[in-house]
Amino acid sequence: MSRIDFHSNVADKLLYCCRLSRKIMASADVQGHLRTIVIVGSSKELQELDVLMWSFSKTDFLPHAWLDQDAAQETPIVFVSDERELQGSAIPHGDVLIYLKKEEPKQFNQLLERFPRWIEVVTTQEDERLAGRERYKAYRELGHDLHHFDQAKGA
């Protein structure tokens, strides 16, 4: 069963996603391979994240591509605006999925079979907090291994 982490009370979702991606990429799996990441979000969020990943740090480079680009096969971070596109894709990415959307993911169970680690990023905005709580309850009712990281406690 997949592990699902909720990172809540995030002030800046996209900047947090950059830092989280950097941290995940720096860690290796048990065989020593770098981890790969799929980020699911709205097209608007992902376009902003695309720009931010080029500029958020003067020393770090976060290679990324959109799912429909040829480079997605060899790039450790892939952007996906519609998670249903992952069902038929042949990309090798499958370590971590970072979920930025408010609504519950479509085909959730199939995606969990593909990604052993699922991370939900929830901001301080009330509508996102409420939607995040609903997803947390739904996942708990399905019996998933849930972990909560409240970013307000570290601020």
Backbone as CSV, one residue per row, in Angstrom:
resi,resn,N_x,N_y,N_z,CA_x,CA_y,CA_z,C_x,C_y,C_z
1,MET,0.844,-1.186,0.000,0.000,0.000,0.000,0.888,1.248,0.000
2,SER,0.462,2.262,-0.707,1.229,3.503,-0.825,1.191,4.308,0.465
3,ARG,2.243,5.070,0.648,2.292,6.018,1.758,1.796,7.354,1.217
4,ILE,0.909,8.005,1.965,0.375,9.303,1.560,0.738,10.320,2.632
5,ASP,1.450,11.363,2.221,1.837,12.446,3.124,1.029,13.686,2.796
6,PHE,0.499,14.321,3.837,-0.170,15.612,3.692,0.726,16.673,4.301
7,HIS,1.124,17.642,3.499,1.894,18.798,3.961,0.906,19.955,3.973
8,SER,0.471,20.352,5.169,-0.583,21.357,5.274,-0.044,22.693,5.788
9,ASN,-0.899,23.709,5.671,-0.567,25.070,6.103,0.665,25.606,5.387
10,VAL,0.753,25.304,4.105,1.856,25.767,3.271,1.524,27.178,2.791
11,ALA,2.414,28.114,3.047,2.156,29.510,2.689,2.243,29.732,1.180
12,ASP,3.260,29.195,0.540,3.469,29.374,-0.900,3.637,27.985,-1.517
13,LYS,2.571,27.479,-2.105,2.532,26.110,-2.608,3.616,25.838,-3.658
14,LEU,3.821,26.769,-4.566,4.751,26.517,-5.655,6.209,26.570,-5.195
15,LEU,6.532,27.527,-4.363,7.881,27.589,-3.802,8.148,26.354,-2.940
16,TYR,7.163,25.950,-2.160,7.284,24.746,-1.341,7.515,23.519,-2.226
17,CYS,6.807,23.464,-3.339,6.953,22.350,-4.269,8.375,22.300,-4.842
18,CYS,8.959,23.455,-5.122,10.350,23.501,-5.595,11.290,22.934,-4.539
19,ARG,11.132,23.380,-3.318,12.008,22.906,-2.239,11.819,21.413,-1.983
20,LEU,10.573,20.978,-1.999,10.267,19.569,-1.790,10.849,18.720,-2.923
21,SER,10.718,19.182,-4.139,11.278,18.455,-5.285,12.792,18.358,-5.174
22,ARG,13.434,19.449,-4.787,14.892,19.451,-4.603,15.293,18.402,-3.557
23,LYS,14.559,18.354,-2.467,14.866,17.403,-1.393,14.661,15.958,-1.851
24,ILE,13.581,15.712,-2.561,13.305,14.359,-3.048,14.368,13.933,-4.055
25,MET,14.717,14.830,-4.964,15.730,14.493,-5.973,17.085,14.204,-5.342
26,ALA,17.382,14.858,-4.241,18.675,14.661,-3.570,18.748,13.315,-2.856
27,SER,17.605,12.722,-2.575,17.596,11.428,-1.896,17.613,10.312,-2.942
28,ALA,18.156,9.192,-2.584,18.223,8.052,-3.500,17.346,6.931,-2.961
29,ASP,16.912,6.057,-3.864,16.141,4.898,-3.421,17.084,3.826,-2.883
30,VAL,16.571,2.679,-2.525,17.391,1.640,-1.904,18.470,1.095,-2.844
31,GLN,18.268,1.212,-4.158,19.285,0.767,-5.112,20.273,1.882,-5.453
32,GLY,20.089,3.063,-4.871,20.993,4.176,-5.136,20.608,5.045,-6.318
33,HIS,19.438,4.798,-6.898,18.970,5.606,-8.027,18.315,6.893,-7.518
34,LEU,18.493,7.956,-8.271,17.795,9.192,-7.922,16.299,8.995,-8.090
35,ARG,15.558,9.640,-7.245,14.106,9.511,-7.303,13.533,10.377,-8.417
36,THR,12.429,9.912,-8.986,11.736,10.668,-10.012,10.404,11.156,-9.455
37,ILE,9.940,12.263,-9.993,8.771,12.935,-9.441,7.799,13.280,-10.559
38,VAL,6.523,13.053,-10.318,5.464,13.554,-11.188,4.685,14.564,-10.363
39,ILE,4.493,15.756,-10.912,3.744,16.805,-10.223,2.434,17.026,-10.967
40,VAL,1.328,16.842,-10.266,0.001,17.023,-10.847,-0.593,18.306,-10.292
41,GLY,-0.995,19.206,-11.183,-1.604,20.467,-10.780,-2.380,21.063,-11.932
42,SER,-2.986,22.190,-11.696,-3.708,22.866,-12.776,-2.695,23.384,-13.791
43,SER,-3.138,23.608,-15.010,-2.239,24.123,-16.051,-1.616,25.441,-15.631
44,LYS,-2.415,26.307,-15.017,-1.923,27.617,-14.581,-0.835,27.457,-13.515
45,GLU,-1.095,26.612,-12.524,-0.095,26.371,-11.473,1.197,25.811,-12.054
46,LEU,1.068,24.866,-12.956,2.249,24.231,-13.519,3.046,25.185,-14.403
47,GLN,2.358,26.080,-15.100,3.072,27.085,-15.892,3.876,28.005,-14.971
48,GLU,3.282,28.405,-13.858,3.993,29.236,-12.884,5.140,28.458,-12.248
49,LEU,4.905,27.189,-11.961,5.945,26.337,-11.372,7.094,26.138,-12.352
50,ASP,6.785,26.021,-13.624,7.799,25.885,-14.664,8.768,27.067,-14.615
51,VAL,8.245,28.271,-14.524,9.083,29.477,-14.445,9.860,29.491,-13.133
52,LEU,9.191,29.161,-12.041,9.813,29.216,-10.725,10.959,28.213,-10.583
53,MET,10.818,27.051,-11.184,11.884,26.044,-11.071,13.178,26.499,-11.730
54,TRP,13.096,27.445,-12.644,14.295,27.996,-13.276,14.928,29.083,-12.430
55,SER,14.155,29.684,-11.512,14.646,30.888,-10.842,14.640,30.856,-9.321
56,PHE,14.088,29.837,-8.694,13.912,29.871,-7.242,15.234,29.793,-6.480
57,SER,16.274,29.257,-7.104,17.569,29.126,-6.449,18.683,29.459,-7.432
58,LYS,19.686,30.161,-6.945,20.826,30.506,-7.805,21.763,29.323,-8.006
59,THR,21.685,28.340,-7.129,22.640,27.230,-7.193,22.025,25.886,-7.580
60,ASP,20.710,25.759,-7.519,20.071,24.472,-7.800,19.376,24.499,-9.150
61,PHE,19.459,23.377,-9.842,18.754,23.206,-11.104,17.804,22.037,-10.945
62,LEU,16.550,22.259,-11.239,15.542,21.202,-11.158,15.065,20.872,-12.573
63,PRO,15.677,19.881,-13.218,15.280,19.543,-14.585,13.849,19.027,-14.614
64,HIS,13.055,19.600,-15.501,11.649,19.243,-15.569,11.141,19.367,-17.001
65,ALA,10.050,18.676,-17.278,9.427,18.710,-18.597,7.941,18.414,-18.434
66,TRP,7.178,18.765,-19.438,5.751,18.426,-19.477,5.615,17.006,-20.015
67,LEU,4.600,16.321,-19.593,4.394,14.921,-19.971,4.420,14.717,-21.480
68,ASP,3.883,15.663,-22.249,3.806,15.487,-23.696,5.089,15.872,-24.437
69,GLN,6.114,16.301,-23.731,7.384,16.642,-24.364,8.278,15.404,-24.463
70,ASP,9.085,15.350,-25.511,10.003,14.219,-25.689,10.945,14.069,-24.496
71,ALA,11.363,15.181,-23.922,12.317,15.157,-22.805,11.744,14.509,-21.546
72,ALA,10.441,14.331,-21.477,9.819,13.753,-20.275,10.347,12.353,-19.978
73,GLN,10.781,11.631,-20.995,11.307,10.277,-20.795,12.581,10.262,-19.959
74,GLU,13.367,11.344,-20.053,14.677,11.366,-19.394,14.794,12.413,-18.304
75,THR,13.716,13.107,-18.017,13.753,14.205,-17.056,13.191,13.731,-15.725
76,PRO,13.862,14.022,-14.608,13.402,13.493,-13.323,12.106,14.103,-12.785
77,ILE,11.717,15.275,-13.282,10.473,15.893,-12.829,9.571,16.093,-14.037
78,VAL,8.356,15.581,-13.944,7.405,15.688,-15.049,6.134,16.362,-14.551
79,PHE,5.652,17.338,-15.341,4.415,18.060,-15.037,3.240,17.404,-15.761
80,VAL,2.124,17.236,-15.025,0.921,16.644,-15.593,-0.280,17.454,-15.094
81,SER,-1.076,17.973,-16.028,-2.249,18.745,-15.598,-3.489,17.870,-15.465
82,ASP,-3.535,16.767,-16.175,-4.665,15.839,-16.068,-4.106,14.466,-15.731
83,GLU,-4.317,14.036,-14.510,-3.708,12.782,-14.042,-4.152,11.559,-14.837
84,ARG,-5.270,11.665,-15.555,-5.706,10.529,-16.387,-4.710,10.244,-17.501
85,GLU,-3.922,11.259,-17.898,-2.901,11.073,-18.936,-1.822,10.086,-18.492
86,LEU,-1.644,9.921,-17.218,-0.610,9.009,-16.711,-0.968,7.545,-16.962
87,GLN,-2.246,7.233,-17.107,-2.663,5.846,-17.260,-2.054,5.193,-18.490
88,GLY,-1.980,5.911,-19.591,-1.449,5.316,-20.810,-0.019,5.695,-21.104
89,SER,0.598,6.461,-20.236,1.951,6.944,-20.531,2.992,5.870,-20.235
90,ALA,4.061,5.940,-20.985,5.143,4.970,-20.823,6.343,5.587,-20.114
91,ILE,6.174,6.748,-19.479,7.317,7.359,-18.812,7.762,6.473,-17.649
92,PRO,9.050,6.451,-17.389,9.558,5.582,-16.327,9.319,6.129,-14.924
93,HIS,8.780,7.318,-14.821,8.598,7.959,-13.527,7.570,7.200,-12.691
94,GLY,7.918,6.963,-11.465,6.991,6.240,-10.623,7.369,6.240,-9.163
95,ASP,8.297,7.075,-8.742,8.700,7.096,-7.339,7.740,7.906,-6.477
96,VAL,7.554,9.172,-6.842,6.780,10.098,-6.012,5.811,10.892,-6.882
97,LEU,4.589,11.032,-6.424,3.629,11.918,-7.068,3.320,13.044,-6.089
98,ILE,3.496,14.280,-6.529,3.135,15.451,-5.728,1.834,15.987,-6.305
99,TYR,0.819,16.045,-5.458,-0.524,16.438,-5.903,-0.842,17.832,-5.378
100,LEU,-1.094,18.771,-6.306,-1.341,20.165,-5.940,-2.796,20.594,-6.085
101,LYS,-3.621,19.778,-6.690,-5.007,20.175,-6.971,-5.878,20.129,-5.719
102,LYS,-7.022,20.831,-5.794,-7.980,20.815,-4.684,-8.926,19.621,-4.764
103,GLU,-9.343,19.272,-5.968,-10.317,18.193,-6.118,-9.657,16.825,-5.969
104,GLU,-10.472,15.854,-5.596,-9.953,14.496,-5.448,-9.430,14.003,-6.780
105,PRO,-8.340,13.262,-6.773,-7.781,12.776,-8.034,-8.692,11.766,-8.712
106,LYS,-8.693,11.835,-10.031,-9.439,10.862,-10.820,-8.611,9.585,-10.876
107,GLN,-9.247,8.448,-10.852,-8.581,7.146,-10.917,-7.518,7.005,-9.827
108,PHE,-7.887,7.402,-8.629,-6.976,7.429,-7.486,-6.316,6.082,-7.225
109,ASN,-7.105,5.021,-7.172,-6.553,3.710,-6.841,-5.541,3.222,-7.878
110,GLN,-5.796,3.468,-9.162,-4.842,3.063,-10.192,-3.535,3.847,-10.061
111,LEU,-3.649,5.126,-9.726,-2.443,5.935,-9.559,-1.633,5.480,-8.349
112,LEU,-2.326,5.108,-7.276,-1.615,4.627,-6.093,-0.854,3.335,-6.370
113,GLU,-1.363,2.527,-7.271,-0.651,1.304,-7.636,0.671,1.635,-8.319
114,ARG,0.711,2.759,-8.993,1.912,3.148,-9.746,2.916,3.931,-8.910
115,PHE,2.430,4.692,-7.933,3.301,5.560,-7.139,3.327,5.107,-5.685
116,PRO,4.455,4.596,-5.208,4.541,4.142,-3.819,4.495,5.290,-2.815
117,ARG,4.761,6.507,-3.278,4.748,7.671,-2.386,3.898,8.752,-3.016
118,TRP,2.956,9.274,-2.254,2.007,10.283,-2.718,2.095,11.440,-1.731
119,ILE,2.301,12.663,-2.234,2.397,13.835,-1.370,1.352,14.851,-1.784
120,GLU,0.537,15.251,-0.842,-0.477,16.289,-1.056,0.032,17.574,-0.420
121,VAL,-0.004,18.672,-1.178,0.410,19.972,-0.670,-0.844,20.820,-0.520
122,VAL,-1.111,21.262,0.718,-2.331,22.008,1.034,-1.942,23.362,1.622
123,THR,-2.463,24.430,1.039,-2.102,25.774,1.482,-2.937,26.205,2.693
124,THR,-2.743,27.451,3.083,-3.491,28.036,4.197,-4.835,28.605,3.747
125,GLN,-5.101,28.617,2.444,-6.376,29.140,1.941,-7.514,28.229,2.393
126,GLU,-8.571,28.835,2.873,-9.662,28.072,3.486,-10.253,27.012,2.556
127,ASP,-10.486,27.351,1.290,-11.067,26.369,0.376,-10.127,25.180,0.154
128,GLU,-8.837,25.443,0.101,-7.883,24.347,-0.054,-7.768,23.518,1.222
129,ARG,-7.803,24.183,2.371,-7.749,23.456,3.648,-8.936,22.501,3.781
130,LEU,-10.137,22.992,3.455,-11.330,22.152,3.556,-11.271,20.986,2.572
131,ALA,-10.855,21.265,1.348,-10.735,20.195,0.355,-9.682,19.177,0.790
132,GLY,-8.569,19.646,1.350,-7.523,18.751,1.842,-8.025,17.858,2.961
133,ARG,-8.805,18.431,3.857,-9.382,17.628,4.955,-10.291,16.537,4.423
134,GLU,-11.099,16.877,3.407,-12.005,15.883,2.824,-11.225,14.750,2.161
135,ARG,-10.153,15.093,1.438,-9.337,14.050,0.824,-8.670,13.188,1.894
136,TYR,-8.178,13.828,2.955,-7.537,13.082,4.043,-8.516,12.067,4.635
137,LYS,-9.741,12.516,4.909,-10.761,11.607,5.473,-11.073,10.469,4.504
138,ALA,-11.204,10.783,3.233,-11.521,9.756,2.234,-10.404,8.723,2.152
139,TYR,-9.157,9.175,2.155,-8.027,8.244,2.081,-7.949,7.388,3.346
140,ARG,-8.219,7.999,4.499,-8.177,7.254,5.761,-9.249,6.168,5.762
141,GLU,-10.438,6.504,5.263,-11.518,5.516,5.201,-11.173,4.347,4.278
142,LEU,-10.323,4.607,3.285,-9.894,3.544,2.381,-8.763,2.711,2.981
143,GLY,-8.250,3.118,4.157,-7.244,2.342,4.862,-5.804,2.633,4.482
144,HIS,-5.540,3.798,3.907,-4.180,4.125,3.488,-3.314,4.596,4.658
145,ASP,-2.008,4.437,4.483,-1.003,4.853,5.457,-0.800,6.360,5.320
146,LEU,-1.378,7.146,6.238,-1.359,8.606,6.152,-0.391,9.216,7.156
147,HIS,0.285,10.275,6.712,1.203,11.023,7.565,0.934,12.502,7.340
148,HIS,0.927,13.265,8.429,0.616,14.692,8.334,1.808,15.518,8.792
149,PHE,2.162,16.514,7.994,3.247,17.420,8.301,2.689,18.838,8.268
150,ASP,2.472,19.415,9.446,1.902,20.758,9.563,3.021,21.779,9.463
151,GLN,3.034,22.512,8.374,4.101,23.484,8.138,3.962,24.727,9.021
152,ALA,2.809,24.960,9.605,2.622,26.089,10.510,3.451,25.893,11.776
153,LYS,3.692,24.660,12.152,4.465,24.372,13.375,5.946,24.691,13.187
154,GLY,6.412,24.663,11.938,7.818,24.951,11.674,8.072,26.415,11.381
155,ALA,7.006,27.197,11.260,7.173,28.621,10.905,7.546,29.461,12.096
